[in-house]
Amino acid sequence: MKFLLAFFLVAVTVAGCRSPWNDDEQKQVYDKCVQVNTPLYPNGVADSICACYIEKLVQRFPQNNQRPEEILDVINECAEQYPLQKQ
């Protein structure tokens, strides 16, 4: 649930599209993911989580047709590998 708010913003960016992912869309989602999550996961960890996220998102939704509620499991799978950084 820690990603609910952060990734809702990312989901809105791509939700509802019905064509295969292109490089620009993947980069846009990745960049937004890193921007939103770097405060929680500094030192390149957000990069790793977001790379995993994009890979799994494209695999599970090759037509870029996911809905916001469907992506939470994807990002949480990637984030499980990393404990949240204490501020």
C-alpha positions as CSV (number, residue, x, y, z in Angstrom):
1,M,0.0,0.0,0.0
2,K,3.0,2.3,0.4
3,F,2.9,2.9,-3.4
4,L,-0.8,3.5,-3.7
5,L,-0.6,7.2,-4.0
6,A,2.8,7.4,-5.8
7,F,1.9,5.0,-8.5
8,F,-1.6,6.2,-9.0
9,L,0.1,9.2,-10.6
10,V,2.1,7.0,-12.8
11,A,-0.9,4.9,-13.7
12,V,-2.9,7.8,-14.8
13,T,-0.1,8.6,-17.2
14,V,-0.5,5.3,-19.1
15,A,-4.0,4.1,-18.2
16,G,-6.4,3.6,-21.0
17,C,-4.0,3.3,-23.9
18,R,-4.7,0.5,-26.3
19,S,-1.5,0.2,-28.4
20,P,1.8,-1.6,-27.8
21,W,4.3,0.2,-25.6
22,N,6.7,2.4,-27.4
23,D,10.1,3.6,-26.1
24,D,8.8,7.1,-25.2
25,E,6.0,5.8,-23.1
26,Q,8.2,3.4,-21.3
27,K,10.8,6.2,-20.6
28,Q,8.0,8.6,-19.5
29,V,6.7,6.1,-16.9
30,Y,10.1,5.1,-15.8
31,D,11.2,8.7,-15.3
32,K,8.0,9.5,-13.3
33,C,8.5,6.4,-11.2
34,V,12.1,7.4,-10.4
35,Q,11.1,11.0,-9.6
36,V,8.3,10.0,-7.3
37,N,10.2,7.2,-5.5
38,T,13.7,8.6,-5.1
39,P,12.8,10.3,-1.8
40,L,11.8,6.9,-0.4
41,Y,14.5,4.9,-2.1
42,P,17.7,7.0,-2.6
43,N,21.1,5.9,-3.9
44,G,19.8,4.3,-7.1
45,V,17.4,1.9,-5.5
46,A,14.4,3.7,-7.1
47,D,16.1,3.2,-10.5
48,S,16.2,-0.6,-9.9
49,I,12.6,-0.7,-8.6
50,C,11.4,1.3,-11.6
51,A,13.3,-0.8,-14.1
52,C,11.8,-3.9,-12.7
53,Y,8.4,-2.2,-12.8
54,I,8.6,-1.2,-16.4
55,E,9.8,-4.7,-17.4
56,K,6.9,-6.4,-15.6
57,L,4.3,-3.9,-16.7
58,V,5.2,-4.4,-20.4
59,Q,5.2,-8.2,-20.0
60,R,1.8,-8.3,-18.3
61,F,0.2,-5.5,-20.3
62,P,1.8,-5.6,-23.8
63,Q,-1.0,-3.5,-25.3
64,N,-0.5,-0.8,-22.6
65,N,-4.1,-1.3,-21.4
66,Q,-3.7,-1.6,-17.7
67,R,-5.9,0.1,-15.1
68,P,-4.5,1.8,-12.0
69,E,-5.7,-0.9,-9.7
70,E,-3.9,-3.5,-11.7
71,I,-0.5,-2.0,-11.5
72,L,-0.1,-1.9,-7.7
73,D,0.7,-5.6,-7.5
74,V,3.4,-5.1,-10.2
75,I,5.2,-2.3,-8.4
76,N,4.9,-4.0,-5.0
77,E,6.5,-7.1,-6.4
78,C,9.5,-5.0,-7.5
79,A,9.6,-3.0,-4.2
80,E,9.5,-6.1,-2.0
81,Q,13.2,-6.6,-2.6
82,Y,14.1,-3.3,-1.0
83,P,13.3,-2.1,2.5
84,L,12.0,1.4,2.8
85,Q,14.7,3.9,3.7
86,K,14.3,5.8,7.0
87,Q,14.6,9.5,6.7
